[in-house]
Amino acid sequence: MQISRRQFLQFCGAAAASLGLTQATVRQLEAALASDGAPTLIWLHGSGCQGDSISFLNLFDNVDPVGHLTVDQVLIQHVNLAYHTVVMSSAGETAWTMNFEAARKGGFVLVLEGGVPMAFDGRACLIATANGQEITYHDAIKDLAKDAAAVVCVGTCASYGGIPMSGPDPKETNPTGVIPCHQAVHALYPDKPVINIPGCPAHPDWVAWAVVQLILGNIPQLDPYLRPVEIYGNKDDNLNVRNIHEHCPRNPNKQGTGLATTFGQDGLCLEPLGCRGPNTFADCPTRRWNKGEGGAVNWCVDSNGLCLGCVEPDFPGGSFYEL
């Protein structure tokens, strides 16, 4: 199925609200695509579960007037996705050769998913073989980040280390020496623009928003944790903007709801059971997840689950069921 630029722009217009795009921004996007200015994306996978890729693949669905769109079609035909092991048909050295052919042109966006193991010379995460040589995730970042226009770290594992950086017990933490991607990149190239899009997984709209900004040539305003302020607020500047608890429909101080005493109680605040919403910053309560025919239908708290604070630098840290 061929997807034209016109159809892609129709999708962006239809999804403008969920992506946080104004109609003026959609017109700028149209101009950027018309000038063949869309960037090449090279998407690498390190220590993680690839859940962010799976989340992103759920971005496009039946949207009038476009019809059925899939993210791989849009990326391949409109953003020039040069390398992504989940959606590309080639594999092995053929795929890696294609990767470096795209990288030699420069000006591409390097998307990193998963943390960077540093122990064992990085060999806890081998991602390719070329000319008989095994390539670690860290090696690939070193080779590719140098000429990238910007680096986007997708998911909490890439942004802050996440679960791979936590150990099996307090006495043996992080056995493979995982570090966040921005730390690895800035150790090599201190001035390289890096954007963190944390989440476990990251919401597909957040990733799409970052891609659109880069198509437009924008580096968004970031908080001290390299997160876009538009999506995550800036907790060091304002504790109310994008705070999960402040904007939660179960907030007892604003909505008059009660406090839950056990799991499975609809409509009650879950903070007494360990919900991390008061210390978590993202637009989940308003954006929500799991899109249906009428739009987004649910999110963690509405499904009687706790907010686990998955977008924060200290995730997963500590018990999920204790304050």
MARNUTOR-233653 format. One line per 8 residues: number of its first residue (from 1); their letters; for each residue x, y, z of N, C-alpha, C. Coordinates in steps of 0.1 Angstrom, whole numbers, plus 5000, padded with zeros to 4 digits. Layout:
N
NUM> a> X:Y:Z:X:Y:Z:X:Y:Z; ...
This chain:
323
1> mqisrrqf> 5008:4988:5000:5000:5000:5000:5009:5012:5000; 5007:5021:4990:5015:5033:4989:5008:5045:4997; 5015:5052:5005:5010:5063:5013:5016:5076:5007; 5009:5085:5002:5014:5097:4996:5017:5107:5007; 5025:5117:5004:5027:5128:5013:5014:5135:5017; 5005:5136:5007:4992:5142:5010:4984:5134:5021; 4985:5121:5020:4978:5113:5030:4985:5114:5043; 4998:5115:5044:5005:5116:5056:5001:5130:5063
9> lqfcgaaa> 5000:5140:5055:4996:5153:5060:4982:5153:5065; 4973:5146:5058:4959:5144:5062:4959:5137:5076; 4967:5127:5077:4968:5121:5091:4972:5131:5101; 4983:5138:5098:4988:5148:5108:4977:5158:5112; 4969:5162:5102:4958:5172:5104:4948:5165:5113; 4944:5152:5110:4934:5146:5118:4938:5143:5132; 4952:5140:5133:4957:5137:5147:4964:5148:5153; 4961:5160:5148:4969:5172:5153:4967:5174:5168
17> aslgltqa> 4955:5172:5173:4953:5174:5188:4961:5164:5196; 4960:5152:5192:4967:5141:5201:4982:5143:5200; 4987:5148:5188:5002:5150:5187:5006:5164:5192; 4996:5172:5196:5000:5186:5201:5004:5195:5190; 4999:5193:5178:5003:5201:5166:4992:5211:5163; 4996:5224:5161:4986:5234:5156:4985:5233:5141; 4975:5239:5135:4973:5239:5121:4985:5246:5114; 4991:5256:5121:5002:5263:5115:5014:5253:5115
25> tvrqleaa> 5015:5245:5125:5026:5235:5125:5024:5225:5114; 5012:5221:5112:5009:5211:5101:5013:5217:5087; 5011:5231:5086:5014:5237:5073:5030:5238:5072; 5037:5240:5083:5051:5240:5083:5056:5226:5079; 5050:5215:5084:5053:5202:5081:5051:5199:5066; 5040:5204:5061:5038:5202:5047:5049:5208:5038; 5054:5220:5042:5064:5227:5035:5077:5219:5036; 5080:5214:5048:5092:5206:5050:5093:5193:5042
33> lasdgapt> 5081:5186:5041:5081:5174:5033:5081:5177:5018; 5075:5188:5014:5076:5192:5000:5090:5195:4995; 5098:5200:5005:5112:5203:5001:5122:5192:5003; 5116:5179:5005:5125:5168:5007:5134:5169:5019; 5129:5177:5029:5137:5180:5040:5136:5170:5052; 5127:5160:5050:5125:5150:5061:5138:5142:5064; 5142:5140:5076:5154:5134:5080:5154:5119:5078; 5166:5114:5076:5168:5100:5077:5169:5095:5092
41> liwlhgsg> 5162:5084:5095:5163:5079:5109:5170:5066:5109; 5180:5065:5118:5187:5052:5121:5183:5048:5135; 5176:5037:5137:5171:5033:5150:5178:5021:5155; 5185:5022:5166:5193:5011:5171:5186:5006:5184; 5189:4993:5187:5183:4986:5199:5194:4982:5208; 5194:4986:5221:5204:4981:5230:5198:4973:5241; 5201:4975:5254:5196:4966:5265:5182:4971:5268; 5173:4964:5264:5159:4967:5266:5150:4956:5260
49> cqgdsisf> 5137:4957:5261:5128:4947:5256:5122:4950:5242; 5126:4961:5236:5120:4966:5223:5105:4970:5225; 5101:4971:5237:5087:4975:5239:5083:4989:5234; 5093:4998:5233:5090:5011:5228:5088:5010:5213; 5095:5002:5206:5092:4999:5192:5078:4994:5190; 5074:4984:5198:5061:4978:5197:5050:4988:5200; 5053:4997:5210:5043:5008:5213:5042:5017:5201; 5053:5021:5195:5053:5030:5183:5045:5024:5172
57> lnlfdnvd> 5046:5011:5170:5039:5004:5159:5024:5005:5160; 5019:5009:5172:5005:5010:5174:5000:5024:5171; 5009:5033:5166:5005:5047:5165:4994:5049:5155; 4996:5044:5143:4987:5047:5132:4976:5036:5131; 4964:5040:5130:4952:5031:5129:4943:5037:5118; 4930:5033:5118:4921:5038:5109:4917:5052:5112; 4922:5062:5104:4920:5076:5107:4914:5082:5094; 4902:5087:5095:4896:5094:5084:4904:5107:5081
65> pvghltvd> 4906:5111:5069:4902:5105:5056:4912:5096:5050; 4922:5092:5058:4934:5085:5053:4931:5070:5050; 4923:5064:5059:4922:5049:5059:4932:5043:5068; 4935:5031:5066:4944:5024:5075:4959:5027:5072; 4966:5032:5082:4980:5035:5081:4988:5027:5091; 5000:5022:5087:5009:5016:5097:5021:5024:5098; 5027:5024:5110:5038:5033:5112:5050:5030:5103; 5052:5017:5100:5063:5013:5091:5062:5019:5077
73> qvliqhvn> 5049:5019:5072:5047:5025:5059:5051:5040:5059; 5046:5047:5070:5049:5062:5070:5063:5064:5072; 5070:5057:5081:5084:5059:5083:5092:5057:5071; 5090:5045:5064:5098:5042:5053:5096:5051:5041; 5083:5056:5039:5080:5064:5028:5081:5079:5030; 5081:5084:5043:5081:5098:5045:5092:5103:5054; 5098:5095:5062:5109:5099:5071:5122:5092:5067; 5122:5083:5058:5134:5076:5053:5140:5068:5065
81> layhtvvm> 5133:5059:5070:5139:5050:5080:5149:5041:5074; 5161:5043:5077:5172:5035:5071:5175:5022:5078; 5173:5022:5091:5177:5010:5099:5168:5008:5111; 5161:4997:5112:5153:4994:5123:5150:4979:5123; 5156:4972:5132:5155:4957:5131:5141:4951:5133; 5132:4959:5138:5118:4953:5140:5110:4954:5127; 5112:4964:5119:5103:4966:5107:5111:4964:5094; 5124:4963:5094:5131:4962:5081:5131:4947:5077
89> ssagetaw> 5131:4945:5063:5131:4932:5058:5145:4926:5057; 5155:4933:5055:5169:4928:5054:5174:4925:5068; 5185:4918:5068:5191:4914:5081:5206:4912:5079; 5213:4910:5090:5227:4906:5090:5236:4918:5084; 5247:4914:5078:5256:4924:5072:5250:4933:5062; 5240:4927:5054:5234:4935:5044:5227:4947:5050; 5219:4944:5061:5212:4955:5068:5222:4965:5074; 5233:4960:5080:5243:4969:5086:5250:4978:5075
97> tmnfeaar> 5252:4972:5064:5258:4980:5053:5249:4991:5048; 5236:4988:5047:5226:4998:5044:5227:5010:5054; 5228:5006:5067:5228:5015:5078:5240:5025:5075; 5252:5020:5073:5263:5030:5072:5263:5037:5059; 5257:5032:5048:5255:5040:5036:5247:5052:5039; 5236:5050:5047:5228:5062:5050:5235:5071:5059; 5243:5066:5069:5250:5074:5078:5261:5083:5072; 5267:5078:5061:5278:5085:5055:5273:5099:5049
105> kggfvlvl> 5260:5099:5046:5255:5112:5041:5254:5123:5051; 5254:5119:5064:5253:5128:5075:5239:5134:5077; 5237:5142:5087:5224:5149:5089:5213:5141:5093; 5215:5128:5097:5204:5119:5101:5201:5121:5116; 5190:5115:5120:5186:5114:5134:5189:5100:5139; 5196:5099:5150:5200:5086:5156:5190:5084:5167; 5181:5073:5166:5172:5070:5176:5178:5058:5184; 5178:5059:5197:5184:5049:5205:5173:5043:5215
113> eggvpmaf> 5172:5030:5215:5162:5023:5223:5170:5013:5232; 5170:5014:5245:5177:5005:5253:5189:5012:5259; 5193:5007:5271:5205:5013:5278:5218:5007:5271; 5229:5013:5276:5242:5010:5270:5251:5002:5280; 5253:4989:5278:5262:4982:5287:5276:4986:5285; 5283:4988:5296:5297:4992:5295:5307:4981:5301; 5302:4972:5309:5310:4961:5314:5313:4951:5303; 5324:4943:5306:5328:4933:5296:5331:4940:5282
121> dgraclia> 5336:4952:5282:5339:4959:5270:5327:4961:5261; 5315:4962:5268:5303:4964:5261:5297:4951:5254; 5303:4940:5256:5300:4928:5249:5287:4921:5254; 5281:4927:5265:5268:4922:5269:5257:4925:5259; 5260:4934:5250:5250:4938:5240:5257:4939:5226; 5257:4928:5219:5262:4928:5205:5251:4930:5196; 5251:4940:5187:5240:4943:5178:5242:4940:5164; 5254:4937:5160:5257:4934:5145:5271:4928:5144
129> tangqeit> 5273:4923:5132:5286:4918:5128:5289:4924:5114; 5301:4929:5112:5305:4934:5099:5320:4931:5097; 5322:4925:5085:5336:4921:5081:5342:4912:5092; 5333:4903:5097:5338:4893:5107:5340:4899:5121; 5337:4912:5123:5339:4918:5136:5326:4920:5143; 5325:4916:5155:5313:4919:5163:5312:4933:5168; 5300:4939:5167:5298:4954:5170:5289:4955:5182; 5294:4961:5192:5286:4963:5204:5277:4976:5202
137> yhdaikdl> 5267:4977:5211:5258:4988:5210:5266:5001:5212; 5276:5001:5222:5284:5012:5225:5293:5016:5213; 5298:5006:5206:5306:5008:5194:5298:5016:5183; 5285:5011:5181:5277:5017:5171:5273:5031:5175; 5271:5034:5187:5268:5048:5191:5280:5056:5189; 5292:5051:5192:5304:5059:5190:5306:5062:5175; 5303:5053:5166:5305:5055:5152:5294:5064:5146; 5282:5062:5151:5271:5069:5144:5267:5083:5150
145> akdaaavv> 5269:5084:5163:5264:5097:5169:5273:5109:5164; 5285:5106:5160:5294:5117:5156:5288:5125:5145; 5282:5119:5135:5276:5126:5124:5261:5128:5124; 5255:5124:5135:5240:5126:5136:5237:5141:5139; 5226:5145:5133:5221:5159:5136:5216:5160:5150; 5210:5149:5155:5204:5149:5168:5203:5134:5172; 5202:5132:5185:5200:5118:5191:5187:5119:5199; 5178:5109:5196:5166:5107:5204:5166:5094:5211
153> cvgtcasy> 5165:5095:5225:5165:5083:5233:5151:5080:5236; 5146:5068:5231:5132:5065:5232:5131:5054:5243; 5122:5057:5253:5120:5048:5264:5129:5051:5276; 5125:5046:5288:5132:5049:5300:5145:5042:5300; 5146:5030:5294:5159:5023:5294:5170:5031:5287; 5166:5037:5276:5176:5045:5268:5178:5058:5275; 5167:5064:5281:5168:5078:5287:5176:5078:5300; 5173:5068:5309:5179:5068:5322:5185:5055:5327
161> ggipmsgp> 5185:5044:5319:5190:5031:5323:5179:5022:5326; 5168:5026:5332:5156:5018:5335:5159:5005:5341; 5151:4995:5337:5152:4982:5344:5166:4975:5341; 5172:4976:5329:5185:4970:5327:5196:4975:5336; 5194:4988:5341:5204:4994:5350:5202:4990:5364; 5191:4984:5367:5188:4979:5381:5192:4965:5383; 5197:4961:5394:5203:4948:5396:5193:4938:5402; 5196:4925:5403:5187:4915:5408:5185:4917:5423
169> dpketnpt> 5195:4923:5430:5193:4926:5445:5202:4937:5448; 5200:4944:5460:5208:4955:5464:5223:4953:5464; 5228:4940:5466:5242:4937:5467:5248:4935:5453; 5241:4934:5443:5246:4931:5430:5239:4939:5420; 5240:4952:5420:5233:4961:5411:5240:4962:5398; 5232:4963:5387:5237:4966:5374:5249:4958:5370; 5248:4945:5369:5260:4937:5366:5266:4939:5352; 5259:4944:5343:5265:4946:5329:5269:4961:5327
177> gvipchqa> 5268:4969:5338:5273:4983:5338:5265:4991:5328; 5252:4990:5327:5244:4998:5318:5244:5012:5323; 5245:5021:5313:5244:5036:5315:5234:5041:5306; 5228:5053:5309:5218:5059:5300:5225:5063:5287; 5218:5064:5276:5223:5067:5263:5229:5081:5263; 5222:5091:5269:5227:5105:5268:5241:5106:5275; 5243:5097:5285:5256:5097:5292:5267:5092:5283; 5263:5081:5276:5273:5076:5266:5276:5085:5255
185> vhalypdk> 5266:5092:5249:5267:5101:5238:5275:5113:5243; 5272:5119:5254:5278:5131:5258:5293:5129:5263; 5296:5117:5267:5310:5114:5271:5319:5114:5258; 5312:5111:5247:5320:5111:5234:5319:5124:5227; 5307:5130:5227:5304:5142:5219:5296:5152:5228; 5302:5160:5236:5295:5168:5247:5285:5177:5241; 5286:5182:5229:5277:5192:5224:5266:5186:5215; 5265:5173:5214:5255:5167:5206:5241:5169:5211
193> pvinipgc> 5232:5174:5204:5218:5175:5208:5212:5162:5211; 5207:5160:5224:5200:5147:5228:5187:5151:5234; 5177:5143:5230:5163:5144:5235:5159:5131:5241; 5155:5131:5254:5150:5119:5260:5134:5119:5259; 5129:5107:5255:5115:5105:5255:5112:5092:5264; 5113:5094:5277:5111:5083:5286:5097:5078:5287; 5096:5066:5292:5083:5059:5294:5086:5044:5292; 5078:5036:5299:5080:5021:5299:5067:5014:5295
201> pahpdwva> 5063:5015:5282:5071:5021:5271:5067:5035:5269; 5074:5042:5260:5071:5056:5257:5058:5055:5249; 5049:5066:5251:5037:5067:5244:5040:5069:5229; 5034:5062:5220:5037:5065:5205:5035:5079:5201; 5026:5086:5207:5024:5100:5203:5036:5109:5207; 5042:5105:5218:5054:5113:5223:5065:5111:5212; 5067:5099:5208:5078:5096:5198:5075:5104:5185; 5062:5103:5180:5058:5109:5168:5060:5124:5169
209> wavvqlil> 5057:5130:5181:5058:5144:5183:5073:5148:5181; 5082:5140:5187:5096:5144:5186:5101:5143:5172; 5096:5132:5164:5100:5131:5150:5095:5143:5142; 5083:5147:5144:5078:5159:5137:5086:5171:5140; 5090:5173:5153:5098:5185:5156:5111:5185:5148; 5117:5173:5147:5130:5172:5140:5128:5174:5125; 5117:5169:5120:5114:5172:5106:5113:5187:5103; 5108:5194:5113:5107:5209:5112:5120:5216:5116
217> gnipqldp> 5130:5208:5120:5143:5214:5123:5143:5221:5137; 5134:5216:5145:5133:5222:5159:5139:5213:5169; 5147:5219:5178:5151:5212:5190:5142:5217:5202; 5133:5210:5207:5123:5215:5216:5130:5219:5229; 5123:5227:5237:5127:5231:5250:5127:5219:5259; 5138:5217:5266:5140:5205:5274:5141:5209:5289; 5137:5199:5298:5139:5201:5312:5153:5196:5316; 5158:5197:5328:5171:5193:5332:5174:5178:5330
225> ylrpveiy> 5163:5170:5327:5165:5156:5325:5164:5153:5310; 5165:5164:5301:5165:5163:5287:5152:5158:5281; 5141:5160:5289:5127:5157:5284:5121:5169:5278; 5113:5168:5267:5106:5180:5262:5096:5185:5272; 5097:5198:5275:5088:5204:5285:5073:5203:5281; 5071:5204:5268:5057:5203:5263:5050:5190:5267; 5057:5179:5268:5052:5166:5271:5053:5164:5286; 5064:5167:5292:5067:5162:5306:5067:5174:5316
233> gnkddnln> 5065:5186:5311:5066:5197:5320:5081:5199:5325; 5083:5207:5336:5096:5209:5341:5094:5209:5357; 5096:5197:5363:5093:5196:5377:5103:5205:5386; 5114:5208:5380:5123:5217:5388:5119:5231:5387; 5110:5234:5379:5105:5248:5377:5091:5250:5382; 5082:5240:5380:5068:5241:5384:5063:5227:5387; 5059:5224:5400:5055:5211:5404:5041:5208:5400; 5034:5217:5394:5020:5214:5390:5018:5211:5375
241> vrnihehc> 5027:5216:5367:5025:5214:5353:5029:5200:5349; 5020:5193:5343:5021:5179:5339:5023:5169:5350; 5020:5173:5362:5021:5164:5374:5009:5154:5373; 5012:5141:5373:5001:5131:5372:4991:5132:5382; 4994:5134:5395:4984:5135:5406:4976:5147:5405; 4982:5158:5401:4975:5171:5400:4964:5170:5389; 4966:5163:5379:4957:5163:5367:4949:5149:5367; 4950:5141:5377:4944:5128:5377:4929:5130:5380
249> prnpnkqg> 4920:5124:5373:4906:5125:5376:4902:5119:5389; 4911:5112:5396:4908:5106:5409:4914:5114:5420; 4920:5126:5417:4926:5134:5428:4915:5138:5438; 4916:5134:5450:4906:5136:5460:4904:5151:5464; 4915:5159:5463:4915:5173:5466:4907:5181:5456; 4907:5176:5443:4901:5184:5432:4888:5178:5428; 4887:5165:5429:4875:5158:5423:4866:5153:5434; 4870:5154:5447:4861:5150:5458:4860:5135:5459
257> tglattfg> 4869:5127:5453:4869:5113:5453:4875:5108:5467; 4873:5096:5470:4878:5090:5482:4892:5083:5480; 4897:5078:5490:4910:5071:5490:4907:5056:5489; 4914:5049:5480:4913:5034:5479:4919:5027:5491; 4913:5017:5496:4919:5009:5507:4924:4995:5502; 4920:4992:5490:4924:4979:5484:4924:4981:5469; 4930:4972:5462:4930:4973:5447:4916:4969:5442; 4913:4974:5430:4900:4971:5423:4889:4980:5426
265> qdglclep> 4891:4990:5434:4880:5000:5438:4880:5011:5427; 4869:5011:5419:4868:5021:5408:4867:5035:5414; 4874:5044:5407:4872:5058:5409:4879:5064:5421; 4886:5056:5429:4892:5061:5441:4907:5063:5439; 4912:5073:5447:4927:5076:5446:4935:5065:5451; 4945:5061:5443:4954:5050:5446:4967:5053:5454; 4968:5066:5458:4980:5070:5464:4983:5062:5477; 4973:5059:5485:4976:5051:5497:4982:5037:5494
273> lgcrgpnt> 4980:5032:5482:4984:5019:5479:4998:5019:5472; 5004:5031:5470:5017:5032:5464:5018:5039:5451; 5007:5045:5446:5007:5052:5433:5017:5063:5434; 5026:5063:5423:5037:5073:5423:5033:5086:5415; 5020:5088:5413:5015:5099:5405:5020:5113:5411; 5020:5115:5424:5024:5128:5430:5039:5132:5426; 5047:5122:5423:5061:5125:5419:5064:5122:5405; 5054:5121:5396:5056:5117:5382:5050:5128:5373
281> fadcptrr> 5058:5131:5363:5054:5142:5354:5053:5138:5339; 5041:5138:5334:5038:5135:5320:5024:5138:5317; 5019:5137:5305:5006:5141:5301:4996:5129:5300; 4999:5118:5307:4991:5106:5306:4976:5108:5310; 4973:5116:5320:4959:5117:5324:4950:5123:5313; 4956:5132:5305:4949:5139:5294:4951:5132:5281; 4962:5126:5278:4965:5120:5265:4959:5106:5265; 4961:5098:5276:4956:5085:5277:4962:5075:5267
289> wnkgegga> 4959:5062:5268:4964:5052:5259:4953:5044:5253; 4957:5033:5245:4948:5023:5240:4937:5030:5232; 4940:5035:5220:4931:5042:5212:4920:5032:5206; 4908:5037:5207:4897:5029:5201:4891:5038:5190; 4879:5035:5186:4872:5042:5175:4870:5056:5179; 4867:5059:5191:4865:5073:5196:4877:5080:5201; 4889:5074:5200:4901:5080:5205:4906:5072:5216; 4915:5079:5224:4922:5072:5235:4911:5069:5246
297> vnwcvdsn> 4912:5057:5251:4901:5052:5260:4906:5049:5274; 4919:5048:5277:4923:5043:5290:4937:5048:5294; 4941:5046:5306:4955:5048:5310:4956:5040:5323; 4968:5040:5328:4971:5031:5340:4962:5032:5351; 4959:5044:5356:4951:5046:5368:4937:5043:5365; 4931:5047:5353:4918:5044:5350:4915:5029:5349; 4925:5021:5347:4924:5006:5347:4926:5000:5361; 4926:5009:5371:4928:5006:5385:4942:5001:5388
305> glclgcve> 4952:5005:5379:4966:5002:5382:4973:5014:5387; 4983:5012:5394:4991:5023:5400:4999:5030:5389; 5001:5043:5390:5011:5050:5383:5025:5045:5388; 5033:5039:5380:5046:5034:5385:5057:5044:5383; 5054:5056:5378:5065:5066:5377:5075:5062:5366; 5070:5056:5355:5080:5050:5345:5087:5060:5337; 5083:5073:5337:5090:5083:5329:5100:5090:5338; 5102:5087:5350:5111:5094:5359:5125:5087:5359
313> pdfpggsf> 5136:5095:5362:5149:5090:5361:5152:5079:5371; 5144:5078:5383:5147:5068:5393:5139:5055:5391; 5132:5054:5380:5124:5042:5377:5134:5031:5374; 5132:5018:5379:5120:5013:5387:5121:5015:5402; 5133:5018:5407:5136:5021:5421:5125:5018:5432; 5128:5009:5441:5119:5006:5452:5107:4998:5449; 5099:4996:5459:5087:4988:5458:5076:4995:5451; 5068:4988:5443:5057:4995:5435:5045:4996:5444
321> yel> 5045:4989:5456:5033:4989:5464:5035:4995:5478; 5045:5003:5479:5047:5010:5492:5050:5025:5489; 5046:5033:5499:5048:5048:5497:5063:5051:5500
